[in-house]
Amino acid sequence: MKEALEPTEMKRELGLLDATLIVAGSMIGSGIFIVAADITRNVGSAGWLIAVWLITGLMTLIAAVSYGELSAMFPKAGGQYVYLKEAYNPLIGFLYGWSFFAVIQTGTIAAVGVAFSKFTAYLIPGVSEDLVMFTVGSLTVSPAQILAIATIILLTYINTKGVKGGKMIQTTFTLTKLLSLFGLIVFGFIMLKPDVWDANWTNAWSMQKLNGDGSVQSYTIAAALGAVAAAMVGSIFSSDAWNNITFIAGEVKNPQRNIGLSLFLGTLIVTVIYVLANMVYVAVLPLTEIATAEKDRVAVAASSVIFGNAGTVIIALMIMVSTFGCNNGLILAGARVYHTMANDGLFFKKTAILNKHAVPEFGLWIQCVMASILCLSGKYGQLLDMISFVVVIFYVLTILGIYILRAKMPDAERPYKAFGYPFLPALYIIMGIAFCTLLILYKQEFVWVGLGIMLSGVPIYYLWRATESKTA
């Protein structure tokens, strides 16, 4: 009798504002506060620092308005996994889902969780990543890692109790961090230092490598292209997860309209914030200080200039709010992909079952376990750098899928059609292929591990299919 009472469908409880805040909240984590240091080291000028964010923002916006067509065609849980499966075949969809579970989503959750802990340590030194809590063999565990895991467990538990609790956290924390970032931007421009601004914009388009000791190195044209690609790894990581709303399409009201609109609004808001935040960094900090900020914490250095001694506390609180809210959105959305894969016989069967609150509880907990393992390993940062290649490849394949589906399903209902089709989606495909090609040519360390993780899904896929056919 108990099983008969379990819900078989998710509840549509998310409106346009909720969906937009999930898009924005999932995008804004810790990246905007730290990656400007690495970007500046790679490109060495104010103009190119801003250009990297503009290029990434353009790519993200084009992808978002293109995904609107796919989300309107397939307004159900699973998002990108569903689009790839429908446009190509189940194997391609599974390879995305496997990469998503192995590192894309879980690694991002781990990275954002540890970022929360790192900035909590500004206020509570006892949870510092530099302390050792205990060791197990060669594994050293810090209080920061334990706190990160604790927050992941807490948010997972909250999300097992239904989408309303996760929605409330997402709305509250995303609005708070948006207002905080706008405050940082406004006060940053008020405190603009004309001498610093003028110096940073002198030779603004002269690309060079900034070393930690303050020295510079010139680039050949080929090396400069590689430097832009390497710099974009950070901005793409910071701008990723915008598509999380498509994973929970089964819980969005009027999904044919609201998902596409929320994708556009959310990515536009975040792109504007990211560009303006980096202009604030350039307005108050010399480029060398951006490039050499302690532990890459550029926002901390900028806040110290803007707010004085209170700056460290202000930015720590901002980042705690930002990362906590970001992880809620990631945790909420991720389990819906595994739920849809399980319904297709390509993931643990138990993940297909919804609990009494109409959420995939088992999927939430196995995601929690995987993210916690990555927290303990300490390898999530390197993996996320290396998965950037795979992330963009899947975006390219998904947008290419728009053209394929127009040919395969010409009569399918399309309540919304990709803006600027066929030109804007084609522009994204060209830009995405160029980014991946530059990484292959000049930054191969960002390619092979991510590609290996993705391709490891091939034998797993056939093993799963064989197991499924035996039990059918």
C-alpha positions as CSV (number, residue, x, y, z in Angstrom):
1,M,0.0,0.0,0.0
2,K,2.8,2.3,0.8
3,E,4.3,2.2,-2.7
4,A,0.9,3.0,-4.2
5,L,0.8,6.2,-2.2
6,E,4.2,7.4,-3.5
7,P,3.9,10.2,-6.0
8,T,4.9,9.4,-9.6
9,E,5.2,12.9,-10.8
10,M,7.1,16.0,-9.6
11,K,5.1,19.0,-8.4
12,R,5.2,22.2,-10.5
13,E,5.8,24.7,-7.8
14,L,8.5,27.0,-9.3
15,G,7.4,30.3,-11.0
16,L,9.4,32.6,-13.3
17,L,11.1,34.5,-10.4
18,D,12.0,31.2,-8.7
19,A,13.4,29.8,-12.0
20,T,15.4,33.0,-12.7
21,L,16.9,33.0,-9.2
22,I,17.9,29.4,-9.7
23,V,19.7,30.3,-12.9
24,A,21.5,33.3,-11.3
25,G,22.0,31.6,-7.9
26,S,23.6,28.5,-9.5
27,M,26.0,30.6,-11.5
28,I,27.2,32.9,-8.8
29,G,29.4,30.9,-6.4
30,S,33.0,31.6,-5.5
31,G,34.5,32.1,-9.0
32,I,33.7,35.8,-9.4
33,F,35.6,36.5,-6.2
34,I,38.9,34.7,-7.1
35,V,39.4,33.8,-10.8
36,A,40.2,37.3,-11.9
37,A,43.7,36.7,-10.5
38,D,44.5,33.8,-12.8
39,I,42.9,35.5,-15.8
40,T,45.0,38.6,-15.2
41,R,48.2,36.5,-14.9
42,N,47.4,34.9,-18.3
43,V,46.4,38.1,-20.2
44,G,48.2,40.8,-18.3
45,S,46.0,43.8,-19.2
46,A,42.7,45.4,-18.1
47,G,41.3,45.4,-21.6
48,W,41.8,41.6,-22.1
49,L,40.6,40.9,-18.5
50,I,37.3,42.5,-19.3
51,A,37.3,41.0,-22.8
52,V,37.6,37.5,-21.4
53,W,34.4,38.1,-19.3
54,L,32.6,39.6,-22.3
55,I,33.4,36.7,-24.6
56,T,32.3,34.2,-21.9
57,G,29.2,36.3,-21.3
58,L,28.3,36.4,-25.0
59,M,28.8,32.6,-25.3
60,T,26.6,32.0,-22.2
61,L,23.8,34.3,-23.4
62,I,23.8,32.7,-26.9
63,A,23.7,29.3,-25.3
64,A,20.9,30.3,-23.0
65,V,18.6,31.7,-25.7
66,S,19.3,28.7,-27.8
67,Y,18.4,26.2,-25.0
68,G,15.1,27.9,-24.8
69,E,13.9,26.0,-27.9
70,L,15.0,22.7,-26.5
71,S,13.5,23.3,-23.1
72,A,10.2,24.2,-24.7
73,M,10.2,21.0,-26.8
74,F,11.1,18.8,-23.9
75,P,9.6,20.5,-20.7
76,K,10.5,17.7,-18.3
77,A,13.2,16.8,-15.8
78,G,16.7,15.9,-17.1
79,G,17.4,19.0,-19.3
80,Q,20.7,18.6,-21.2
81,Y,20.7,14.8,-20.8
82,V,17.3,14.6,-22.5
83,Y,18.2,17.0,-25.3
84,L,21.4,15.0,-26.2
85,K,19.5,11.7,-26.0
86,E,16.8,13.0,-28.3
87,A,19.1,14.7,-30.8
88,Y,21.7,11.9,-31.0
89,N,21.2,8.6,-29.1
90,P,21.1,7.3,-25.6
91,L,24.9,6.7,-25.4
92,I,25.7,10.4,-26.0
93,G,23.1,11.3,-23.4
94,F,24.6,8.9,-20.9
95,L,28.1,10.1,-21.5
96,Y,26.9,13.6,-20.4
97,G,25.0,12.2,-17.5
98,W,28.0,10.1,-16.4
99,S,30.4,13.1,-16.6
100,F,27.8,15.2,-14.8
101,F,27.7,12.7,-11.9
102,A,31.4,11.9,-11.8
103,V,32.7,15.4,-11.7
104,I,30.8,18.2,-13.4
105,Q,28.0,18.7,-10.9
106,T,29.5,16.9,-7.9
107,G,32.9,18.5,-8.3
108,T,31.3,21.9,-8.5
109,I,29.3,21.2,-5.4
110,A,32.6,20.1,-3.6
111,A,34.5,23.2,-4.8
112,V,31.7,25.6,-3.8
113,G,31.4,23.8,-0.4
114,V,35.1,24.2,0.4
115,A,35.0,27.8,-0.8
116,F,32.2,28.4,1.8
117,S,34.5,26.9,4.4
118,K,37.6,28.9,3.4
119,F,35.8,32.2,3.8
120,T,34.1,31.1,7.0
121,A,37.6,30.7,8.3
122,Y,38.0,34.5,8.1
123,L,35.4,34.7,10.9
124,I,36.1,31.4,12.6
125,P,39.8,30.6,12.3
126,G,39.2,27.1,13.7
127,V,37.8,25.9,10.4
128,S,40.8,26.9,8.4
129,E,41.9,24.7,5.5
130,D,45.5,25.0,6.8
131,L,44.7,23.1,10.0
132,V,44.8,19.3,10.2
133,M,41.8,17.7,11.9
134,F,42.9,14.1,11.4
135,T,44.8,11.8,9.0
136,V,44.0,8.4,7.5
137,G,47.0,6.9,5.9
138,S,48.2,9.5,3.3
139,L,44.9,11.4,3.5
140,T,44.9,14.6,5.5
141,V,41.6,16.1,6.4
142,S,41.1,19.7,7.4
143,P,38.2,21.3,9.3
144,A,37.3,23.2,6.1
145,Q,36.7,19.9,4.3
146,I,34.5,18.6,7.2
147,L,32.5,21.9,7.3
148,A,32.0,21.7,3.5
149,I,30.7,18.2,3.8
150,A,28.4,19.2,6.7
151,T,26.9,22.0,4.6
152,I,26.4,19.6,1.6
153,I,24.6,17.1,3.9
154,L,22.5,19.8,5.4
155,L,21.4,21.2,2.1
156,T,20.8,17.7,0.7
157,Y,18.6,16.9,3.7
158,I,16.6,20.1,3.3
159,N,16.0,19.3,-0.4
160,T,14.8,15.8,0.4
161,K,11.8,17.4,2.2
162,G,10.4,18.8,-1.0
163,V,11.1,21.6,-3.5
164,K,9.5,24.3,-1.4
165,G,12.3,24.3,1.2
166,G,15.0,24.5,-1.5
167,K,13.1,27.2,-3.3
168,M,12.9,29.3,-0.1
169,I,16.6,29.0,0.5
170,Q,17.4,29.8,-3.2
171,T,15.2,32.9,-3.3
172,T,16.5,34.3,0.0
173,F,20.2,33.7,-0.6
174,T,20.2,34.6,-4.3
175,L,18.5,37.9,-3.7
176,T,20.9,38.6,-0.8
177,K,24.0,38.0,-2.8
178,L,22.7,39.9,-5.8
179,L,22.0,42.9,-3.6
180,S,25.4,42.5,-2.0
181,L,27.2,42.3,-5.3
182,F,25.4,45.4,-6.5
183,G,26.5,47.1,-3.3
184,L,30.1,46.1,-3.9
185,I,29.9,47.4,-7.4
186,V,28.3,50.7,-6.5
187,F,30.7,51.4,-3.6
188,G,33.6,50.2,-5.7
189,F,32.9,52.9,-8.4
190,I,32.4,55.5,-5.7
191,M,35.8,54.7,-4.3
192,L,37.4,54.5,-7.8
193,K,41.1,55.5,-7.7
194,P,41.8,57.7,-10.8
195,D,45.5,57.0,-10.8
196,V,45.0,53.2,-10.5
197,W,42.3,53.3,-13.2
198,D,44.4,55.4,-15.6
199,A,47.5,53.2,-15.1
200,N,45.5,50.0,-15.6
201,W,44.0,51.3,-18.9
202,T,47.3,52.4,-20.3
203,N,48.2,49.8,-22.9
204,A,45.0,48.1,-22.1
205,W,45.2,45.8,-25.2
206,S,48.8,44.8,-24.8
207,M,48.6,41.1,-23.9
208,Q,51.4,39.7,-21.8
209,K,52.0,37.2,-19.0
210,L,52.2,38.6,-15.5
211,N,54.4,36.6,-13.2
212,G,54.2,36.3,-9.5
213,D,57.3,38.4,-9.0
214,G,55.8,41.3,-11.0
215,S,57.9,40.6,-14.2
216,V,56.2,40.3,-17.6
217,Q,56.6,38.0,-20.6
218,S,55.6,38.8,-24.2
219,Y,53.5,36.4,-26.2
220,T,53.8,35.2,-29.7
221,I,50.4,35.3,-31.5
222,A,49.9,31.6,-31.1
223,A,50.8,31.7,-27.4
224,A,48.4,34.7,-26.9
225,L,45.5,32.6,-28.3
226,G,46.4,29.8,-25.9
227,A,46.6,32.3,-23.0
228,V,43.0,33.6,-23.8
229,A,41.8,29.9,-23.8
230,A,43.5,29.3,-20.5
231,A,42.1,32.5,-19.0
232,M,38.6,31.5,-20.1
233,V,38.7,28.3,-18.1
234,G,38.2,30.4,-15.0
235,S,35.4,32.6,-16.5
236,I,33.6,29.6,-17.9
237,F,33.7,27.8,-14.6
238,S,32.3,31.0,-12.9
239,S,29.6,31.2,-15.6
240,D,28.7,27.5,-15.6
241,A,25.6,25.9,-14.1
242,W,23.3,28.4,-15.9
243,N,21.5,25.4,-17.4
244,N,20.6,23.9,-14.0
245,I,17.0,25.1,-14.4
246,T,16.5,22.8,-17.4
247,F,17.2,19.8,-15.1
248,I,14.2,20.6,-12.9
249,A,11.8,21.5,-15.8
250,G,9.3,19.0,-14.3
251,E,8.8,21.3,-11.4
252,V,8.5,24.6,-13.2
253,K,5.1,26.2,-13.9
254,N,4.4,26.9,-17.6
255,P,7.8,25.5,-18.5
256,Q,7.5,26.2,-22.3
257,R,7.6,29.9,-21.4
258,N,9.3,30.3,-18.1
259,I,12.4,28.1,-18.6
260,G,13.6,29.9,-21.8
261,L,12.8,33.3,-20.2
262,S,14.5,32.5,-17.0
263,L,17.6,31.3,-18.8
264,F,17.8,34.7,-20.7
265,L,17.1,36.8,-17.6
266,G,19.3,34.9,-15.3
267,T,22.4,34.8,-17.5
268,L,22.0,38.4,-18.5
269,I,21.9,39.6,-14.9
270,V,24.9,37.5,-14.0
271,T,26.9,38.6,-17.1
272,V,26.3,42.3,-16.3
273,I,27.3,41.7,-12.6
274,Y,30.5,39.8,-13.6
275,V,31.7,42.5,-16.0
276,L,31.0,45.3,-13.6
277,A,32.6,43.5,-10.7
278,N,35.8,43.1,-12.7
279,M,35.7,46.7,-13.7
280,V,35.6,47.5,-9.9
281,Y,38.7,45.4,-9.4
282,V,40.4,47.4,-12.1
283,A,39.2,50.6,-10.6
284,V,40.7,50.1,-7.2
285,L,43.6,47.6,-7.6
286,P,46.7,47.8,-9.8
287,L,46.9,44.9,-12.2
288,T,49.9,43.4,-10.3
289,E,47.9,43.3,-7.1
290,I,45.0,41.6,-8.9
291,A,47.4,39.0,-10.3
292,T,49.2,38.4,-7.0
293,A,46.3,38.6,-4.6
294,E,46.9,36.3,-1.6
295,K,45.4,32.8,-2.5
296,D,43.8,34.6,-5.5
297,R,41.3,36.3,-3.3
298,V,40.9,39.4,-5.4
299,A,37.6,40.4,-3.9
300,V,39.1,40.5,-0.4
301,A,41.9,42.8,-1.6
302,A,39.3,45.0,-3.4
303,S,37.0,45.1,-0.4
304,S,39.9,46.2,1.9
305,V,40.4,49.2,-0.3
306,I,36.6,50.0,-0.6
307,F,35.5,49.3,2.9
308,G,38.7,49.6,4.9
309,N,39.5,47.2,7.7
310,A,35.9,45.9,7.7
311,G,36.3,44.8,4.1
312,T,37.5,41.3,5.0
313,V,34.5,40.6,7.2
314,I,32.1,42.0,4.6
315,I,33.5,40.0,1.7
316,A,33.7,36.9,3.8
317,L,30.0,37.2,4.7
318,M,29.1,37.9,1.0
319,I,31.0,34.8,-0.2
320,M,29.4,32.6,2.6
321,V,26.0,33.7,1.4
322,S,26.9,33.3,-2.2
323,T,28.4,29.8,-1.9
324,F,25.7,28.5,0.4
325,G,23.0,29.6,-2.0
326,C,24.9,28.4,-5.0
327,N,25.3,24.9,-3.6
328,N,21.6,24.8,-2.8
329,G,20.7,25.4,-6.4
330,L,23.3,22.8,-7.6
331,I,22.1,20.1,-5.2
332,L,18.4,20.8,-6.0
333,A,19.0,20.5,-9.7
334,G,21.5,17.7,-10.0
335,A,19.5,14.8,-8.7
336,R,16.8,15.4,-11.3
337,V,19.2,14.3,-14.0
338,Y,20.0,11.0,-12.3
339,H,16.2,10.5,-11.8
340,T,15.5,10.8,-15.5
341,M,18.5,8.6,-16.4
342,A,17.2,5.9,-14.0
343,N,13.8,6.0,-15.7
344,D,15.6,5.2,-18.9
345,G,17.4,2.3,-17.3
346,L,20.7,4.0,-17.3
347,F,21.3,4.7,-13.5
348,F,20.5,3.0,-10.2
349,K,16.9,1.9,-10.3
350,K,16.2,3.4,-6.8
351,T,17.0,6.9,-8.2
352,A,13.8,6.7,-10.3
353,I,11.6,6.5,-7.2
354,L,10.2,9.8,-5.8
355,N,9.7,10.1,-2.1
356,K,6.5,11.2,-0.4
357,H,7.6,14.9,-1.0
358,A,7.8,14.1,-4.8
359,V,11.6,14.5,-5.0
360,P,14.3,11.9,-6.0
361,E,15.7,11.4,-2.5
362,F,18.0,8.5,-3.4
363,G,19.5,10.6,-6.2
364,L,20.1,13.5,-3.8
365,W,21.9,11.3,-1.3
366,I,24.2,9.5,-3.8
367,Q,25.1,12.9,-5.2
368,C,25.9,14.0,-1.7
369,V,28.2,11.0,-1.2
370,M,30.1,11.6,-4.4
371,A,30.5,15.3,-3.7
372,S,31.7,14.5,-0.2
373,I,34.3,12.1,-1.6
374,L,35.6,14.8,-3.9
375,C,35.7,17.2,-0.9
376,L,37.9,14.7,1.0
377,S,40.1,14.0,-2.0
378,G,41.0,17.6,-2.5
379,K,41.2,17.0,-6.3
380,Y,38.0,18.7,-7.3
381,G,39.8,22.0,-8.3
382,Q,42.1,20.2,-10.8
383,L,39.3,18.1,-12.1
384,L,37.1,21.1,-12.7
385,D,39.9,22.8,-14.6
386,M,40.3,19.7,-16.7
387,I,36.6,19.1,-17.2
388,S,36.1,22.6,-18.8
389,F,36.9,21.1,-22.2
390,V,34.2,18.4,-21.8
391,V,31.6,20.9,-20.5
392,V,32.0,23.1,-23.6
393,I,32.0,20.1,-25.9
394,F,28.7,19.0,-24.5
395,Y,27.3,22.6,-24.9
396,V,28.4,22.6,-28.5
397,L,26.8,19.2,-29.1
398,T,23.6,20.3,-27.5
399,I,23.3,23.5,-29.5
400,L,24.2,21.5,-32.7
401,G,21.3,19.3,-31.6
402,I,18.9,22.2,-32.4
403,Y,19.8,21.8,-36.1
404,I,19.5,18.0,-35.9
405,L,16.1,18.1,-34.2
406,R,14.8,20.6,-36.8
407,A,15.6,18.0,-39.4
408,K,14.6,14.9,-37.4
409,M,11.4,16.4,-36.0
410,P,10.3,19.1,-38.4
411,D,6.7,19.0,-37.2
412,A,7.3,18.9,-33.5
413,E,5.7,21.6,-31.4
414,R,8.2,24.5,-30.7
415,P,6.5,27.1,-28.5
416,Y,9.7,29.0,-28.5
417,K,12.4,29.0,-31.3
418,A,16.1,29.7,-30.7
419,F,16.7,33.4,-31.0
420,G,18.8,34.4,-33.9
421,Y,18.6,30.9,-35.5
422,P,20.5,29.8,-37.5
423,F,23.3,32.4,-37.0
424,L,23.6,32.8,-33.2
425,P,23.7,29.1,-32.4
426,A,26.2,28.7,-35.2
427,L,28.3,31.5,-33.7
428,Y,28.3,29.6,-30.3
429,I,29.4,26.4,-32.0
430,I,32.3,28.2,-33.8
431,M,33.4,29.9,-30.5
432,G,33.1,26.7,-28.5
433,I,35.1,24.6,-31.1
434,A,37.7,27.4,-31.2
435,F,38.0,27.3,-27.4
436,C,38.4,23.5,-27.2
437,T,40.8,23.5,-30.2
438,L,43.0,26.1,-28.4
439,L,43.0,24.0,-25.3
440,I,44.1,20.9,-27.2
441,L,46.9,22.8,-29.0
442,Y,48.2,24.9,-26.1
443,K,46.8,23.7,-22.7
444,Q,46.6,20.0,-23.0
445,E,46.6,19.5,-19.3
446,F,43.1,20.9,-19.3
447,V,41.9,18.2,-21.8
448,W,42.9,14.6,-21.3
449,V,41.7,13.9,-17.8
450,G,38.3,15.4,-18.5
451,L,38.1,13.5,-21.8
452,G,39.2,10.3,-20.0
453,I,36.4,10.7,-17.4
454,M,33.8,11.2,-20.1
455,L,35.0,8.2,-22.2
456,S,35.1,5.9,-19.2
457,G,31.4,6.1,-19.4
458,V,31.4,4.1,-22.7
459,P,32.0,0.7,-21.1
460,I,29.8,1.6,-18.1
461,Y,27.0,2.4,-20.5
462,Y,27.1,-1.0,-22.2
463,L,27.5,-2.7,-18.8
464,W,24.4,-1.0,-17.5
465,R,22.4,-1.8,-20.7
466,A,23.5,-5.5,-20.4
467,T,22.5,-5.6,-16.7
468,E,19.2,-3.9,-17.5
469,S,18.4,-6.4,-20.3
470,K,19.1,-9.4,-18.0
471,T,16.7,-8.1,-15.3
472,A,14.0,-7.0,-17.7
